């Protein structure tokens, strides 16, 4: 593959934003984690990285909220199972509310683990 600016020179990298081939002379900052062919592409890559980080932060926040509400519903279902045991000795109602409590507690645990999962490392692409 040849450089987009210097047609006789072999490319050593590809811009991850626009896909243009670059030679060693066209690379603006060779020590950057992601090489870009122009400042516009570098700015766009920064905006993209910031958007991904914001999405990851919102996903963790959503998982924490889901975990909290699952534990809350689990606690209410467990309380309903205990109340049904003493007030309405119906085996179906007791088993159903106890089963719901277990499912909600499992969902809270699952969402809680998702909120603590480490974010994937950012990848720098070089040719």
Steps between C-alpha positions, in 0.01 A plus 500: 500500500629846412477823701204725414725810481823350366391253235846352454555422871376187674252554781595406858168583668132548430287775652243322720236767436501547124709202384763694306844345464791698649875489457749580778523865389121553515452374855443808718572355845667158479485447878118536515304184584287546186656646190296756305556653158377849597398705799135461396532120515683523834221721640236259372683206661513688832126571481438134421709388798318745730162374376601139567616589852171680566303196381704272724442728801126513431490121463662456842257751650206313345629165629529642852144633486374164369685321779347728764145455369544124467613475863212725606245283319666189642467637851135588446431155356674335794293710741186399311601133529544535876170684529326232293649232726339650809186665364391292201625145529477440126788282375476642146521862616787427736697308237428758230610804704805316636595397145459859381723615784772255397479607135517870592798442730677307223426784255635755747817297541535468121454872438731583789777292345446679170540835671838392640635351177812677376468698180678359196837658425509755221662366187751695299517390141824508306582347168 
